[in-house]
Amino acid sequence: MRDWRGRLLALLMVAGLGGPAWAAPTDGLLKPCRIDGIPNELKCGSLRRPLDPARPDGVAIDIGFLVVPAMARNKQPDAVLLLAGGPGQSAIKVASRVLPRLSRLNNRRDLVFVDQRGTGRSAPLECPDDSKLPLTEQLDGDAQMRRLDECRAKLEALPYGRDGGLRFFTTTIAMQDMEAVRQALGVPQWNLIGASYGTRAALEYLRQFPGQVRRTVIDGVAPPDMVLPASFSPDTQAALDKLFAAHAATHPQLRAEWEKLLASTPRTVTVAQPLTGVPERFTVDRELLLRAVRPPLYQPALAAALPAAIHAAAAEGRFEGLFGLSTAFGSAPGLRLAMGMHFSVMCAEDVPRLATSTDAPGADYGRVDAELYSRACRKWPRGEVPADFYKIPPAPSPVLVLSGGADPATPPRHGERVAQALAVGHPGRVRHLVVPESGHGVMAVGCVRDLLFRFIDAPTEAEALPESLLKDAACATRIPRPPAFQPVQGGTAP
């Protein structure tokens, strides 16, 4: 998931399904198209949908989607649906990043990327990109809220934003769009693949349309009952503490340096803006420091540079490393979130439940995220969420749950709770794989890609998942944490 400032990447992606080739004619629905980053010609389409499901004759929006046709002529009819993360990520924009991981599946199955309403080609709710603004403007809390108010006002002026239109971008309504696309394409069943927020979307689709799902893969589970602003605090704290413990042998003073750094705030520093290179002088407060450290934790390869960056800031007053790492993850244009859609989801589904959350705040992170989202959602139009949305019924078909042990946003504790709920009555249908040293999202790790293929490609009648399925992923579970980055020390030339 992602922090609304655009510093967090609410990761990935999506879903896949299988079924015999298209069962209904799609002439006129799909047209040839080109997508950035993908060399071959694909198929694109759109479907007209009511903004408010209760008013089918009211305002309508277009739901855009991309179909990557199966390579083989004798293809399977169950397509793979990829549900993007965020909330707020465009599935079509991340397609080029996801396709290499699903190439084996694409041999005999169509891959379908649907831009969820509020993103990409589906009535987008986008706010201006502030990543190139001066850091002083990016990081000033009051200025951020002013920009958010301005963005909301512009979105409410759109045809689909007027008269409380922002209330109709919830996960529940969006999954009804996904079902409409399935029917329009004539896909008998989806194979769902969702990561990060996409796992919540997959679980909601599974709840509403259990008979239309053949297989489900959820990677980095963000369940509907998670209360994200509250869980961010203990989960990020746990990932940070794990980083300190992992590097205790090579950096024994790391935790002490971190505490010293926190205690030194607020302080004035000069740092080059990571994207423009322009030096800027601004004040680093405690909240800013906490947010700067979070994004690298999503990816162990980036987190490996945190010990050196924390040391440079604490011992030498150099903050370039910390702020450079904070923008290194998720800065690509295709990974940007539609922040209007992000808040339409979060303000409806998570923030109203903050008062009842049982997550204890992390020692360092406290209530930073809860307070930020509460403030942002005060004026945001809030959609209705059915009570059953927060329930996870037993899985009607096989589910593969994936978790990264070093994930600061959706660690294994959430995946385990969901796996237990899904397995009620049919424990053999659900398997939970934890990759101990992986971060946010494990589908790209080594043999997990092959595991995913074998899971979805298994015969439809195979209801029970063999234990050997997870044993085959041992190559992923044995991957060690990357060693701490050691800066190159300059020397005297001989």
C-alpha positions in Angstrom: 0.0 0.0 0.0 1.1 3.4 -0.3 1.3 6.6 1.7 -0.7 9.4 0.1 2.3 11.6 -0.3 3.5 9.5 -3.2 6.6 8.2 -1.2 5.2 4.8 -0.6 4.6 2.4 -3.3 1.5 0.4 -2.9 2.8 -2.1 -5.0 1.9 -4.2 -7.8 -0.4 -5.7 -9.6 -2.9 -8.2 -10.1 -4.6 -11.3 -11.1 -5.0 -14.2 -13.5 -7.7 -16.7 -14.4 -8.2 -19.6 -16.5 -11.0 -21.1 -18.6 -11.6 -22.3 -22.1 -11.2 -19.8 -24.8 -13.6 -16.9 -25.1 -17.1 -18.3 -24.9 -18.9 -15.2 -26.3 -18.1 -13.1 -29.4 -16.0 -10.1 -28.8 -16.2 -8.5 -32.3 -16.3 -4.8 -31.9 -15.3 -4.9 -28.2 -11.6 -5.3 -28.7 -9.4 -3.3 -31.0 -5.7 -3.6 -31.9 -3.5 -1.3 -29.6 0.0 -0.6 -28.5 1.2 -0.2 -24.9 4.4 1.5 -23.8 7.1 -1.1 -23.0 5.4 -4.0 -24.8 6.7 -4.5 -28.4 3.9 -6.6 -29.9 0.4 -5.5 -30.8 -2.3 -6.2 -28.2 -6.0 -5.8 -27.8 -7.7 -3.0 -26.0 -11.4 -2.3 -25.2 -13.7 -0.4 -22.9 -17.1 -1.0 -21.3 -19.7 1.5 -20.4 -20.7 1.2 -16.7 -23.0 3.2 -14.4 -21.2 5.4 -11.9 -23.8 4.6 -9.3 -25.0 0.9 -9.6 -28.3 1.9 -8.1 -28.9 4.4 -11.0 -28.2 2.5 -14.2 -29.7 5.3 -16.3 -27.6 8.0 -14.5 -24.0 9.2 -15.1 -21.9 6.5 -16.9 -18.1 5.9 -17.0 -15.9 3.9 -19.3 -13.9 1.0 -17.9 -10.8 0.4 -20.0 -9.0 -2.9 -20.3 -6.1 -4.6 -22.1 -6.1 -8.2 -23.3 -2.8 -9.9 -24.0 -3.8 -12.9 -26.2 -2.5 -16.4 -25.4 0.3 -17.4 -27.7 -0.9 -20.9 -28.4 -3.9 -21.6 -30.7 -5.2 -24.3 -28.4 -5.6 -22.0 -25.5 -7.4 -22.5 -22.2 -10.7 -20.7 -21.7 -10.1 -19.3 -18.2 -8.2 -16.0 -18.5 -6.0 -14.5 -15.9 -7.2 -11.2 -14.4 -4.6 -9.0 -12.9 -5.7 -6.7 -10.1 -3.5 -3.7 -9.5 -2.2 -2.3 -6.2 -2.3 1.0 -4.5 -5.1 1.6 -4.1 -4.8 3.9 -7.2 -2.5 2.0 -9.5 -3.3 1.5 -13.2 -3.2 -2.1 -14.2 -2.6 -1.2 -17.9 0.4 1.0 -17.0 2.1 -1.8 -15.0 1.4 -4.5 -17.6 4.9 -4.2 -19.2 6.5 -4.9 -15.8 4.2 -7.8 -15.0 4.2 -9.6 -18.3 7.8 -11.1 -18.0 6.7 -12.8 -14.8 3.6 -14.4 -16.4 5.1 -15.5 -19.7 4.5 -19.2 -19.1 0.9 -18.5 -18.2 0.4 -16.4 -21.3 1.3 -19.3 -23.5 -2.1 -20.9 -23.2 -4.1 -18.2 -21.3 -5.2 -14.7 -22.1 -4.0 -12.1 -19.6 -6.5 -9.3 -18.8 -5.5 -6.0 -17.3 -8.5 -3.9 -16.2 -8.0 -0.3 -15.0 -10.1 -0.2 -11.9 -12.5 2.7 -11.8 -10.6 5.9 -10.8 -7.4 4.8 -12.4 -5.7 4.9 -15.9 -8.3 4.7 -18.6 -11.3 4.3 -16.3 -12.6 7.7 -15.1 -9.2 8.6 -13.6 -9.1 10.5 -10.3 -5.6 11.9 -10.5 -3.9 14.6 -8.6 -0.9 16.6 -9.9 2.5 15.0 -9.5 4.4 16.7 -6.7 7.6 14.6 -7.0 9.5 17.4 -8.7 8.4 20.2 -6.4 10.9 21.6 -4.0 11.3 19.4 -1.0 10.2 22.2 1.3 6.8 22.2 -0.6 6.5 18.4 -0.8 7.1 17.9 2.8 5.2 20.7 4.4 2.1 19.1 6.0 -0.2 22.2 5.6 0.9 22.7 2.0 0.1 19.0 1.3 -3.4 19.4 2.7 -3.9 22.5 0.6 -2.9 20.7 -2.6 -5.2 17.8 -1.6 -8.1 20.2 -1.1 -7.4 21.8 -4.5 -7.2 18.4 -6.2 -10.5 17.3 -4.6 -12.2 20.4 -5.8 -11.1 19.8 -9.4 -12.1 16.1 -9.2 -15.6 17.1 -7.9 -16.0 19.3 -11.0 -15.6 16.3 -13.3 -18.7 14.8 -14.8 -18.3 11.7 -12.7 -17.2 13.7 -9.6 -20.2 16.0 -9.3 -22.9 15.6 -6.7 -20.9 13.2 -4.5 -19.6 11.1 -7.4 -16.4 10.4 -5.6 -18.4 8.1 -3.3 -18.8 5.5 -6.0 -15.1 4.4 -6.4 -15.1 1.7 -3.6 -13.7 -1.8 -4.0 -17.1 -3.4 -3.8 -18.4 -1.4 -6.8 -15.2 -1.8 -8.7 -15.4 -5.6 -8.5 -18.8 -5.4 -10.1 -17.1 -3.7 -13.0 -14.6 -6.6 -13.2 -17.5 -9.1 -13.4 -19.1 -7.0 -16.2 -15.9 -7.2 -18.1 -15.8 -11.0 -17.6 -19.3 -11.3 -19.0 -18.5 -9.0 -21.9 -15.4 -11.0 -22.9 -17.2 -14.3 -22.5 -14.7 -15.6 -20.0 -16.2 -18.6 -18.1 -14.0 -18.1 -15.0 -11.2 -15.8 -13.9 -7.9 -16.9 -12.4 -7.2 -14.0 -10.0 -3.8 -12.7 -9.3 -3.6 -9.7 -6.9 -0.8 -8.1 -5.0 -0.9 -5.5 -2.2 -4.2 -3.7 -2.4 -5.0 -6.0 -5.4 -5.3 -8.8 -2.8 -8.2 -6.9 -1.1 -9.8 -6.5 -4.5 -9.4 -10.2 -5.2 -10.9 -11.2 -1.9 -13.9 -8.9 -2.5 -14.4 -10.3 -6.0 -14.2 -13.8 -4.6 -16.8 -12.9 -1.9 -19.3 -11.4 -4.4 -18.8 -13.8 -7.3 -17.4 -17.1 -5.8 -18.6 -19.2 -8.8 -16.7 -17.1 -11.3 -13.2 -17.8 -9.8 -11.2 -20.9 -10.7 -7.9 -20.1 -8.9 -6.7 -17.2 -6.8 -3.2 -15.9 -6.0 -2.8 -13.2 -3.4 0.6 -11.7 -2.8 1.3 -9.4 0.1 -2.2 -9.7 1.7 -4.0 -6.5 2.6 -7.4 -7.9 3.9 -10.5 -5.8 4.1 -10.4 -5.7 7.9 -6.8 -4.5 8.0 -7.4 -0.8 8.9 -4.3 0.3 6.9 -3.4 3.6 8.6 -3.3 1.8 11.9 -1.5 -1.4 10.7 1.2 0.7 8.9 2.7 1.7 12.3 3.4 -1.7 13.9 4.2 -3.4 10.6 6.8 -0.8 9.5 8.2 -0.8 13.0 8.6 -4.6 12.9 10.4 -4.4 9.5 12.7 -1.7 10.8 13.5 -3.7 14.0 14.2 -6.7 11.8 16.7 -4.7 9.7 18.5 -3.6 12.9 18.7 -7.2 14.1 19.9 -8.5 10.7 22.8 -6.1 10.5 23.8 -6.1 14.2 27.0 -8.0 13.5 28.3 -5.6 10.9 26.7 -2.4 12.3 26.4 -2.9 16.1 25.7 0.9 16.6 22.9 1.1 14.0 20.0 1.1 16.5 21.8 3.7 18.7 22.5 5.8 15.6 18.9 5.7 14.6 17.7 6.8 18.1 20.3 9.6 18.0 19.0 10.7 14.6 15.4 10.7 15.8 16.4 12.7 18.9 18.2 15.3 16.8 15.0 16.4 15.0 13.9 18.9 14.1 17.0 20.0 12.4 17.9 22.1 9.3 19.7 20.3 6.5 20.8 20.9 2.9 20.0 18.1 0.4 19.9 18.0 -3.4 16.3 17.3 -4.6 16.5 13.6 -5.6 14.9 14.1 -9.0 16.1 17.5 -10.0 19.5 17.7 -8.3 18.8 21.2 -7.1 20.3 21.8 -3.6 17.6 22.7 -1.0 17.6 23.8 2.6 14.8 22.6 4.8 13.8 21.3 8.2 13.8 17.6 8.9 11.3 16.8 11.7 10.6 13.4 13.3 7.7 12.5 11.0 9.7 13.3 7.8 12.5 11.1 9.0 10.2 8.2 9.7 8.7 8.5 6.2 12.0 8.7 4.5 13.1 5.4 6.0 9.9 3.5 5.1 10.1 3.1 1.3 13.4 1.3 1.1 12.1 -1.3 3.5 9.7 -2.5 0.8 12.7 -3.9 -1.1 15.5 -5.7 0.7 18.0 -4.7 -1.9 17.3 -1.1 -1.2 17.0 -1.6 2.6 20.6 -3.0 2.5 21.7 0.6 1.9 19.9 2.0 5.0 22.6 1.2 7.5 25.1 3.3 5.6 22.5 6.1 5.0 21.5 6.2 8.7 25.1 6.3 9.7 25.9 9.1 7.3 23.0 11.2 8.6 23.6 10.5 12.3 27.4 10.7 12.4 28.1 13.2 9.6 24.9 15.1 9.0 24.6 14.0 5.4 21.0 13.1 4.4 21.5 12.6 0.7 21.4 8.8 1.1 18.2 8.7 3.1 16.3 11.0 0.7 17.7 9.3 -2.3 16.6 5.9 -1.1 13.1 7.3 -0.2 12.5 8.1 -3.9 14.3 5.1 -5.5 11.4 2.8 -5.0 8.2 3.5 -6.9 9.4 6.7 -8.7 8.6 5.4 -12.2 5.7 7.1 -13.9 3.8 3.9 -14.4 3.8 3.2 -10.7 2.3 6.5 -9.7 -1.1 6.3 -7.9 -4.3 8.1 -8.8 -4.5 9.7 -5.4 -8.2 10.7 -5.8 -9.1 7.0 -6.2 -6.7 6.2 -3.3 -8.6 8.4 -0.9 -12.0 7.4 -2.2 -11.1 3.8 -1.1 -9.2 4.6 2.1 -11.6 7.2 3.4 -14.5 4.8 2.9 -13.1 1.5 3.9 -10.3 2.0 6.4 -10.3 5.4 8.1 -13.9 5.0 9.6 -12.6 2.0 11.5 -9.5 3.6 13.1 -11.2 4.0 16.4 -11.9 0.2 16.7 -8.5 -1.0 15.5 -6.6 -3.3 17.8 -3.2 -2.7 16.3 -0.8 -1.3 18.9 1.3 1.6 17.5 5.0 1.0 16.8 7.5 2.5 19.3 8.8 4.9 16.7 6.0 5.3 14.2 3.2 5.9 16.7 0.1 7.3 15.2 1.8 9.2 12.3 -0.2 7.5 9.6 -3.5 7.4 11.4 -3.4 11.1 12.0 -2.4 11.9 8.5 -5.2 9.9 6.9 -7.7 11.1 9.4 -6.9 14.7 8.5 -6.9 14.0 4.8 -10.3 12.2 5.0 -12.2 14.9 6.9 -13.6 16.5 3.8 -13.4 13.6 1.3 -16.7 12.2 0.1 -17.2 8.8 1.8 -18.9 5.9 0.0 -21.0 3.2 1.6 -19.4 -0.1 2.5 -21.5 -3.2 3.1 -20.9 -5.0 6.4 -20.1 -8.3 4.7 -17.2 -6.5 2.9 -15.1 -7.0 6.1 -15.8 -10.8 6.3 -13.7 -13.4 4.6 -15.9 -16.5 3.8 -14.4 -19.9 3.1 -12.7 -20.2 -0.3 -14.9 -21.8 -3.0 -11.8 -22.8 -5.0 -8.0 -23.2 -4.5 -6.1 -20.1 -3.1 -2.3 -19.6 -2.9 -1.3 -17.0 -0.3 2.2 -15.4 -0.6 3.9 -13.3 2.1 7.3 -11.6 2.5 8.8 -12.0 5.9 10.5 -8.5 5.7 7.4 -6.7 4.3 6.8 -3.4 6.1 3.2 -3.1 4.8 1.6 -6.5 4.4 3.7 -9.0 6.5 2.8 -12.6 7.1 0.5 -12.0 10.1 -2.1 -10.7 7.7 -1.6 -13.5 5.2 -1.9 -16.2 7.9 -5.2 -14.7 9.2 -6.7 -14.7 5.7 -5.4 -18.2 4.9 -7.0 -19.6 8.1 -10.4 -17.9 7.2 -10.3 -19.1 3.6 -9.4 -22.7 4.7 -12.5 -23.2 7.0 -14.1 -26.4 5.9 -11.6 -27.2 3.2 -8.1 -26.8 4.6 -6.6 -28.5 1.5 -7.7 -25.7 -0.8 -5.4 -23.1 0.7 -1.6 -22.9 1.1 0.4 -20.0 2.6 4.0 -19.5 1.5 6.2 -17.2 3.5 9.5 -16.1 1.9 11.4 -14.9 5.1 13.8 -12.4 3.5 11.5 -11.0 0.8 9.9 -7.6 1.0 6.6 -6.4 -0.4 5.6 -8.8 -3.1 7.2 -12.2 -3.7 5.9 -13.3 -7.2 9.1 -12.0 -8.8 11.3 -14.1 -6.6 13.1 -17.0 -8.2 11.1 -20.1 -8.5 7.9 -18.5 -7.1 7.1 -17.6 -10.7 7.1 -21.3 -11.6 5.1 -22.1 -8.5 2.5 -19.6 -9.6 2.3 -21.2 -13.1 2.0 -24.7 -11.8 -0.8 -23.6 -9.4 -2.9 -22.0 -12.1 -2.1 -24.5 -14.7 -3.2 -27.5 -12.5 -6.3 -29.4 -13.7 -9.6 -27.6 -12.7 -10.7 -30.7 -10.8 -7.7 -30.6 -8.5 -9.4 -29.0 -5.5 -6.8 -30.0 -2.9 -3.3 -28.4 -3.1 -0.4 -30.8 -2.4 2.0 -30.0 0.3 4.8 -30.5 -2.2 3.6 -27.3 -3.9 5.3 -25.3 -1.2 8.3 -27.6 -0.9 9.1 -26.9 -4.5 9.5 -23.2 -3.5 12.3 -24.0 -1.1 14.7 -22.1 -3.4 12.9 -18.9 -2.6 12.6 -19.5 1.2 16.4 -20.1 1.4 17.3 -16.8 -0.2 19.3 -14.7 2.4 18.9 -11.1 3.2 21.2 -8.9 1.1 24.3 -7.9 3.1 24.6 -4.3 4.1 25.9 -1.9 1.5 29.4 -0.7 2.2 30.3 2.7 0.7 33.4 2.8 -1.5 36.2 4.6 0.4 38.4 6.8 -1.6 42.2 6.2 -1.3 45.4 7.6 -2.5 46.5 6.5 -5.9 49.8 4.6 -6.0 
